[in-house]
Structure formats: C-alpha cells, structure tokens
Amino acid sequence: MNRDDLEREAEEETEYVSNLELTIDKIGMGRYQVALLVLCGFGWMADNMWLEAVAIILPRVQDHYSISDRSIGVLSTSIFFGMMLGSIGWGTCSDLLGRTLAFNSTLLLTGVFGFTSAYLTYGLQSLCVSLFFLGTAIGGSMPTDGTLFIENIPRRKQWLLVALSVFFSFGAVLSAIAGLIIIPSNTLLHTLDDPIFTTAFQTILMFVGRFILFSLEESPRYLVNTGRPAEAVHALRQIAAYNGKTMQIGLEDVQDVPEPIFNAEPGELELPDSPKTPIRAPSSIPLPTEPKNGSPPSYDSTSQQGSPLSGNQYTFQTPTEELPRAFDDLWNGSNLDTAAR
C-alpha cells in the first residue's frame, strides 16, 4: 500500500460520508458521467462562443447602423447585463424546479434568441434587447451546468470540473475560426453567412445533442435534498444501468438514518459503545425531613443543610467568617476609619 492509499484511508476515516455519496462512488465514473461532461461542456463552449461572436460583429454593426464609437459599447453592455441577471435567475430556478429544466432551457433559449438577433432586429435598440435576453440564457448556462456535473460524479473525480474550462476556451477559438471563414468583406449584416446565424445554428445542434440524443436523469443529490428519495433511487438505478452495472439500490442507500444514542430500559442509562456497563439512574431522590423542634435552622453557603428550603421558616445567614474583618466591622456599625484599621 503506497502513501496515497494510506492518506486516502486516513481521510475516509475522519471525513463524514453520507450514504448517497457512497452510492455514487460505487456507481463510479462511467459512460453516463463522460457523456454528461461533454454535454455540460457544450454549455460552457456556447457561453464563450457568443461572447466572441458579439465581439466579431461590433465593427459591422457600427458601420451598418452608423453608430459612433462612444455608443457602440451599449451592445456588449446589453449581453453582459443579461448574463449577470441570468446567472442569478437560472441558479435560483435550478434550486426550485430542478437541474434538468435549467440544463436544457438555457441552451434552447440561447439558440432561439440567437436567431432572433440575426433576423428579427430592425435597429440598434431591438438588437440590444435581443442580446440582453440572449445574455440571460447563456449567463445561466455555466453555473447550472457545473452544478449538475459535480452532483453526478464520484468524489474522487470531482476535479474534472476544471475540464469544463477547456470547452470554454475552445468556444472562443471555434467562433473566431468561423468568423474568419464565413465573413466576406462585402456581406450585409443579416445574411446566411452572418456569424450570429452560424453561432445560433451551432447552439441548436448542441441542444439537440442534450435533449434528444441523451437521456438525462435528475440530480440524485437535488432529489434527496428536496425530500424525494424514491425518485433519487430510480435515477441512480438508471445511471448505473447506463454505465452497464446491475446494482441493488434502495432507500437506505440514499438516506442517512441517525442511530439512537441511548438504548436502555427505564431506570437504566446505557452509554454508547458500552452495552455491558449500564448506569443505574435513581428513580427518586430522597428529601430531608422537616425539622421537628419548630426552630428554623440556619443556612450558610459553606455547609450542607439537612432540611429542604420551603416556606418562610428558614433564615439565611451570610458566611461572615469568609469576609474580611473590615466588612465585618462595617456590618456591625463601626465607623469607616476603625474598620479600615
């Protein structure tokens, strides 16, 4: 056993691992997780593709609409403002309505608003509005895709989340290459060769790969956290079958049932992990008897009193033997100078 194995075992002994985490680890990294990596990468790739496409069309939009250099920045501002709102809105949507809805909707709406930006805009204002809604879609793609991917892979493979950044960088390269190839110098803004149309068409192809060619299951972690463990069991069985594994998965594999701390009969208190050493719990505490001579007993804080403190028949005496001599003189009415001496 090498050093990495020893460190892994030591970490597993000290780290709390839920039953759901252990089940996902048993399923492992298979065809389902690899396909999910690629499909989530499509969302990250589309994100940077559109940013690069907008940067490419800026000079053409400026010439076509005769916009000054001071005002052309409103175009990129529109898409970035949409991305900011989209990242918040779609993240909230994925928490409330599920990961799969946001996963598929963001890429579909990106393609739809992409075609809208290419053919249904008749001025700078309408183009900015269309790019704003386009930004809301692609802004929600990265956080929702990353969350869905990390929730479906085993703990030892979660470092693959950084592999999505490779798709993000490739999106910019792909969009730049497309711009160099399909943009002749004499074309107008809205033609079939326009990079907006090309990017929108590529985005729709990515959505088809997600929604039609792949059967996506809801995140098991999301289902368990929202109180739907039975659906999480079904999703895990489907994922295991997609990976070619036959596993018996039940509710006990996704839920953590806390064990009782104490398991003792009445009158006995049993310590955890010590079933053979019960501690006898007293059923009642004997109380001291009432005084019989009628004289109220005195009480001070340095001794125990054999009678309960009830009613008004008891007097309380301050343990003056514990106080300094000066306080005793003051208590008896002596003057301050005498007490100080």
N, C-alpha and C positions, 0 to 999 in steps of 0.2 A: 504494500500500500504506500503510494507516494505522498508527498507533502500536501498536494492539492486535495486528495481524498480525505486526509486527516482534517484539514481545515474545513472541508465541506461537512464532514460528520460533526465536528465541533459546533459549527454554525447551526446545523439542524437540531442539535440537542438544546441549544439556548434560544432558538427562534421559534415562536409560536406559529404553527402552520395549520390552517383550517382544513376541514375535510374536503371542501371544494377545491382548494389549492392542490391537495394530494391527488385528487381525482384527475385534475387537469394535467398534473405531472405524469400520471400513469398513462394517460392518452398520448402524451408526448408530442413531438414535432413531426407531423406527417404531411400528407398531400393537402389536407384542408388548410393547415397553417401556412404552407408555402403559397397556395393559391390566394389566401387572404392577404399575404404580404404583397403580392403583385397587384391585387385589386385595390388595396389601400394605397399602394404606390401610385396608382393611376390618379387618385385624388390629389396627391401631393404634386404629381407631374403637371396636372391640369392647372393647378394654382400658379405655378411659375410660368407655364405656357402663356396664360392670359396676361400676366404682368409684362412679359416680353412682347407679346403681340400689341398691347396698347402702346408700349414704348416705340414700336416699329411704325405704327400708323400716325403717331403725333405729327411728324412733318407733313404727311399727306393730308391730314385733317386741317392743319393750319393753312395749307395752300388752297384746299378746296373751299373752305368757308371764309378765307381771308381774315384770319384771326391774328391778332398781334401777339408778340412774344410774351407780353405781360398777362394775357388772358388764356393762353393755351394750357397753362397749368391746371385750370379747373377740370380738365378732362381726367387727368391722373388723380386729382383730388377726389373726384366722384367715386372712382372704383376703390380707392383706399378707405374712404369713409364708409362705403358699403361693406368692405371687409371687416372693419372694426365692429360694426353692428352685427354682422353675420356671425362672427366668432362667438359673440355673447348669446345671440338668439338661438343658433343651432346647437350650441352646447347645452343650453337650458332645455331645448326641445328633446335632445337625446337623453337627458336625465328624466324627463317627464313621460315621454312617449316611446322611448326605446331607441337602441342604437341603429337598428336596421333601417328605420324610417329616415333618419338623418343621413345615413350612409348612402342610400340610393337617391334621395331627393336632392341633395346638394349637387351631385354631378348632373342629374337630369335638368335642373333649373339653370345650371351653368350653360349647358348646351342650348336651352331654349332662349335665354336672354342673349346668348352669343349670336344666334340667328336674328334676333330682334335688333341687335346693334348693327348687324350687317345690312338689313334690308328694310326695316321699318322705322328708320330715323330720317327726319327731313330737316334737320338743323342741329346746331350745336347743343341747344337745350335738350332736345329729345335724345340725342346721343349720350349726353351726360346722365340723364335719368336712366337710360337703358344700362349704361355701365355701372351705375350705382346698384341696381338690382343684381346685375352680374356679380358685383363685388360681394353682396350679401351671401350669394351662393358659394363662391369659391372661398370666402372667408370662413365659412363653417366647415369646409371640407377637411382641412388639416387637423383641427382638434378632434372632430368626431371620428375620422379615420384612424388616427393614432390611438384613441381610446379603445375603439373596437378591436384593433390588432393586439394591443397589450393585454386585453382581457381574455384573449383566446389562446395564448401561448403559455407553455410551462415557464416556471420561474427561471430556470437555467438558460432560457433562450430569449429572455426579455431584452437583452442587449441588442437584438435585431431591430428594435425600434429605430435605432440610428440609421439603419439601412434605408429607411424611407427618405432620408435626405439625399440619397443617390438619385432617386426618382425626381426629387425636387430640382436638382441641378440639371438632370437630363432634360427636363421640360423646357428650360431656357435654351438649351442647345438645340433641341428639336424645333422650337419656334423660330429661332434665328436662322437655322438652315432653311426652313420653309420660306421665310421671308426673302432670303437671298435667291431662292429658285423661282418663286411664283410671282414676284412683283416686277414686272417690266416698267420702264420709266414712263410710258405713255398711257397707263391704265387710269381709269377714274376710281373714285373711292369705292363704289358699290359694284363690283364685278365678281364673277365666279373665282377669279384669281386672287381676290382680296384675302389677306391673312386672317381677318376676322371670321370669314366664312370657313376657311380651312381649319382654324382652331376650333370653331364650333362643331364642325363635322367630326373632328378627332375626338372631341369630348363626348359626342353622342355615341361613337363607337365604344368608348370606354364604359359608358353607361350600359350599353347592350351586353358587354362582357360581364358586368357586375350583376345585372338584374335577370338576364335570360340564360346566360351560359353557366351560371354558378348559383347553386342553392345555398343561400346564406342563412345561417341559424342565428337567432338572437343570442346576445352575450349571456352565458350562464351566470356570470357574476352580477350582471344587471338584474336578471330574473330572481336570483336569490335575495339580493338586497331590496327588491320591491315586493317580497313576500310571495313569490311564485316558484317554490322549489320543485313542484311536479313538472312544470314546463322546463326548468333547468335540467332535470333528469332526462327528459325527452331530447333536448338539444344536445346534451353530452353524448347520448346514445347515437344520435345521427352523426355527430362529428367523429366518434370512434368508428362507426361503420364506414364513413367516407375514407378514413385512414386505413381501412382493411382490418380493423380489430373487432373482436367479439368480446364485449365486456358486460358483466352484470353490474349495472349501476342502479342504485336505489336512493331513496330519500336520505338514508343515513350517510351517503357519500357526498352530499351537498350541504347538509345541515350539521351544525355543532350543537349537540345536546349537553348542557352542563351536568356534570355528575354531582349528586348531593354531597355536601361537605360532611354532614353528620348522619349517621345511620345507627341509632341506638333506641333501645326500649325506654319507656317512661321511667324516670329515676336513674338512668344511666346516660352519661355523656361520653361518646366514643370519639377519640381523636382520629383524624385521617391517618391512613397507613399504619395504624396500631390497633387492629381489631381485637387483640387479646388483652388489652390493658384498659378496660373501661374505668371511668371515674364515676364514683357514686355521687350523684347530685342529691343533696338533702331535700327531702320533701317539705320540711318546715323548719324554721329557726326558732329554738326555744327562747322565750322572752323572760326577762327577770320578773320576779313577783313584785307586787305593790308593797310598799312599806306598811308595817302593821302598827307601829308605835304612834302614828299620826304626825310625827315631826318631819318636816320636809328635809330631805337630805341635801347636802351642799354638793356643788359640782365645780370642778375646775378642769382646765384643759390638759393637765399633766397626769391625770389618773383616770381610770375607768370607773364608771358608776354602775352599780348593780341594779338600778331601777330604771324603767323607761321614763322618758320625759313627756309627760302628758298632763294636760290641765294647767292650773296655776299654783300647784302645791310645791313647786320646786324653786329654789333660788339659785342664781348663777353668781359665782364668785370669780373675779379675775385673779389668776395666779400671780399675786403681787410679789411672791418670792422670786419671780423671774424678772421683775422690773428693777431698774437701778434705784439706788437709795434716794436720789434726788426726786424722782417721780413719786416715791412713797411719801416723802415729806410734803410735796405739793398736794397730794391726795388728802393728807391729814390736816391741811390748813396752814402749814408753816409758810413763812414768808419766803420770797424768792432768793434772798441773799443767804438765808440759813440753808435753804435746800441746795443752793449751789455749792456752799461749803461742805 
